[in-house]
Amino acid sequence: MAKEYYEKLSSLLMELDIEMDVTKPMEVKHFFNGAALYVNKTICAAWSPVGLAFKLPDPEAEVLINNGMAIPLKYFPKGHVKKGYVLFENPDDKEPKQWKKYFISSAAQV
C-alpha cells in the first residue's frame, strides 16, 4: 500500500513543480503505510490512507482546523493531536494546485 502513496505524492510534487519555491533538499520516502516528503532531512508532509497531512505554522493550522477545512492530525484514534499538523481527508477529490501553498509553507518550517 505504501507504494501507491509514494507514487501519488511523487507525482503530485512533480505536477506542482515546487523546486523553485523550496531551495532545501527534498526527498520522498516510504512512511509507515504511506509516503512522506522530507525537506532538509525533516518530515514536513505525508500522504497515507487517512489523507494528506502537512506541518504548518501553528496560526495557519489553527485557522484551517477552525474553519473546517482540515482536521487535527492523530496517528491513532485515541492518540494525542500532533500540534502544528493538519490533515486533509480525501485529497484526491480536490484540485491538485490547491496543495502547492501548503507544501511551500510546510517546507519553510524545516
DANORCOR-V321784 format. One record per residue. RES is the residue in three letters. BURIAL is b if it has 9 or more other C-alpha atoms within 8 Angstrom, else e. Layout:
# DANORCOR-V321784
res: (RES | RES)
burial: (BURIAL | BURIAL)
This chain:
# DANORCOR-V321784
res: (MET | ALA | LYS | GLU | TYR | TYR | GLU | LYS | LEU | SER | SER | LEU | LEU | MET | GLU | LEU | ASP | ILE | GLU | MET | ASP | VAL | THR | LYS | PRO | MET | GLU | VAL | LYS | HIS | PHE | PHE | ASN | GLY | ALA | ALA | LEU | TYR | VAL | ASN | LYS | THR | ILE | CYS | ALA | ALA | TRP | SER | PRO | VAL | GLY | LEU | ALA | PHE | LYS | LEU | PRO | ASP | PRO | GLU | ALA | GLU | VAL | LEU | ILE | ASN | ASN | GLY | MET | ALA | ILE | PRO | LEU | LYS | TYR | PHE | PRO | LYS | GLY | HIS | VAL | LYS | LYS | GLY | TYR | VAL | LEU | PHE | GLU | ASN | PRO | ASP | ASP | LYS | GLU | PRO | LYS | GLN | TRP | LYS | LYS | TYR | PHE | ILE | SER | SER | ALA | ALA | GLN | VAL)
burial: (e | b | b | e | b | b | e | e | b | b | e | b | b | e | e | b | e | b | e | e | e | b | e | e | e | b | e | b | b | b | b | e | b | b | b | b | b | b | b | e | e | e | b | b | b | b | b | b | e | e | b | b | b | b | b | b | b | b | e | e | b | b | e | b | b | e | e | e | e | b | b | b | b | b | e | e | e | e | e | e | e | e | e | b | b | b | b | b | e | b | e | e | e | e | e | b | e | e | e | b | e | b | b | b | b | b | b | e | b | e)
